[in-house]
């Protein structure tokens, strides 16, 4: 029996684990993939206090090492079911079943897909959702980035250092990303922006060879010859396992500012939670708050569970 099970080893989950261990509690972190979450596939982080500039991978590695050093136990197994009602919570993975007094859900989000013709067939063959992971494969090539938010701009800037040309495709008239990123992209001579543009199809035999696009107000389709397309059109929460918890219209878990859900001793932290701003600093803050609340609840309950 653990005191706390944390689902997810991103910034929120690892921060929660560190705070919980420092409160004298036993903690287990369950992670199905790579620790660090979205941080690990971010090229450069420049908005975290006290750190002027750091690679996302390095920051994720630092948080992970800190958690291990503090005594956090991290197990790389995928959670397949949960039982959250009652005093004893049970989290079942593909390999084992674990019990705890409290659960902190910090499972993060995944990249949204474009859902156009050819995307599924060419994923991994020129269609990618991680510029940091796959950009080096297309060094010296012409590529496209689909999206207009922070992630799309960050991807375009990263790729512009490697690729001959980067074409950004936006469905709207303006960027949604931060002004400083927009200005940085505008200064890169090998970044071109096509506004009000929709990707209709992705085509290629063994690899992506072209995008079929349409500009708003134009009836004719156009061909954009590229070797790769990096999709950065938003995020999707993976909360289907937590249907017993209240969710907003987009599938994010509803929790109060203390990260408490409607079920006692069940907390939601980080990107998985319905919130205004999803950034590394707010994920860390959520993790700290959730751990603090969980520790207080556990310490108030002196009666052993049976």
Secondary structure as GFF3:
##gff-version 3
##sequence-region A 1 306
A	DSSP	beta_strand	2	7	.	.	.	ID=ss1
A	DSSP	alpha_helix	11	22	.	.	.	ID=ss2
A	DSSP	beta_strand	27	30	.	.	.	ID=ss3
A	DSSP	three_ten_helix	37	41	.	.	.	ID=ss4
A	DSSP	beta_strand	44	45	.	.	.	ID=ss5
A	DSSP	beta_strand	54	55	.	.	.	ID=ss6
A	DSSP	alpha_helix	56	70	.	.	.	ID=ss7
A	DSSP	beta_strand	73	75	.	.	.	ID=ss8
A	DSSP	beta_strand	79	83	.	.	.	ID=ss9
A	DSSP	beta_strand	89	93	.	.	.	ID=ss10
A	DSSP	beta_strand	97	105	.	.	.	ID=ss11
A	DSSP	beta_strand	109	111	.	.	.	ID=ss12
A	DSSP	alpha_helix	119	122	.	.	.	ID=ss13
A	DSSP	beta_strand	127	128	.	.	.	ID=ss14
A	DSSP	alpha_helix	131	134	.	.	.	ID=ss15
A	DSSP	three_ten_helix	135	138	.	.	.	ID=ss16
A	DSSP	beta_strand	142	146	.	.	.	ID=ss17
A	DSSP	alpha_helix	150	160	.	.	.	ID=ss18
A	DSSP	beta_strand	165	169	.	.	.	ID=ss19
A	DSSP	alpha_helix	179	187	.	.	.	ID=ss20
A	DSSP	beta_strand	191	194	.	.	.	ID=ss21
A	DSSP	beta_strand	197	203	.	.	.	ID=ss22
A	DSSP	beta_strand	210	215	.	.	.	ID=ss23
A	DSSP	beta_strand	222	225	.	.	.	ID=ss24
A	DSSP	beta_strand	228	231	.	.	.	ID=ss25
A	DSSP	beta_strand	235	237	.	.	.	ID=ss26
A	DSSP	three_ten_helix	240	242	.	.	.	ID=ss27
A	DSSP	beta_strand	266	268	.	.	.	ID=ss28
A	DSSP	three_ten_helix	270	272	.	.	.	ID=ss29
A	DSSP	alpha_helix	280	300	.	.	.	ID=ss30
###
